[in-house]
Amino acid sequence: MQAGGAYARDSRYITTRITEDGRDGFPVEPGRYRLAVSRACPWAGRAVIVRRLLGLEGALPMAVAGPTHDEHSWRFDLDPGGRDPVLGIERLEEAYLARDPDYDRGVTVPAIVDVPTGEVVTNDFAQITLDLSLEWKQYHREGAPDLYPQALRPEIDAVNEAVYRDVNNGVYRAGFAGSQEAYASAYASLFDRLDRLAQRLATSRYLVGDSLTEADVRLFTTLVRFDAVYHGHFKCNRQKLSEMPVLWAYARDLFQTPGFGDTVDFEDIKRHYHLVHKDINPTGIVPIGPDLSGWLEPHDRASLGGRPFGDGTPPGPVAPAEAVPAGHNPLMS
């Protein structure tokens, strides 16, 4: 917490990179690493979506933690025996301490773990998805989209910076504000940016260019959580997403696009925010709503043109082992 009650995210990440040439000591190798995520987390949600769009499921297997954690970190309590079957650990913290026994920063997802050593390689969520696009290219599926095209990178980076500051992190700045003034500032920045994004998307199907990019992935993971948790739990309540016509149609378009909505677990999302944030929700009551059926309503965004996957193709069906449980997502009901 900063002076004046403003929320400040701890951004001291492990920035080691996994690269094609292995210049940081960790070369891209299919099957060597494990992507640790929780479907509750928006930052991890980005990696889950990008991995699926690019078809990296076989090259980079995934370890899925449950929706809640305690002071010791995310738990693999969805797996039999409460342990990840490959890493053999109960808590993600164990992989961080294997890397650094004196580790004193956040034990966050997504994180990529080196299976042979059991050590976390990186938890730098912003770089992870870019590297999946650029460094893991030789293992992309045939027809994988270019989510970070060279010609559009300056514009994508500029959009991402604004979206991160005011929207992705903005909802947290509102929810964890320690003063009325800090909350009001975060609230104003959030909805001003959402209004600007709505203006941009009123005439363009996607944020940058005429197909999906990294920018759409990063905005989507916040929008898809907006009505379920941010509107009420984080007091971002000027409007629901479903009351903002352009952004609601845009979000539905993405949700109904293979690789986006089929990765979303609304029950894990609600359980995480309402059970873990005890200072905000001390009763631990998890809301029953909202009604999710609206996510499947027609969006009419195709009339704006654009090709979701550019010159590529959509990903195939979700592997049964990675499917979101029935009842946690309207696409799976």
Secondary structure, 3 states (H helix, E strand, C coil): CCHHHCCCCCCCCCCCCCECCCCCCCECCCCCEEEEEECCCHHHHHHHHHHHHHCCCCCCCEEEECCCEECCEEECCCCHHHCCCCCCCCECHHHHHHHCCCCCCCCCCCEEEECCCCEEEECCHHHHHHHHHHCCHHHCCCCCCCCCCHHHHHHHHHHHHHHHHHHHCHHHHHHCCCCHHHHHHHHHHHHHHHHHHHHHHCCCCCCCCCCCCHHHHHHHHHHHHHHHHHCCCCCCCCCCHHHCHHHHHHHHHHHCCCCCHHHCCHHHHHHHHHHHCCCCCCCCCCCCCCCCHHHHCCCCHHHHCCCCCCCCCCCCCCCHHHCCCCCCCHHHC
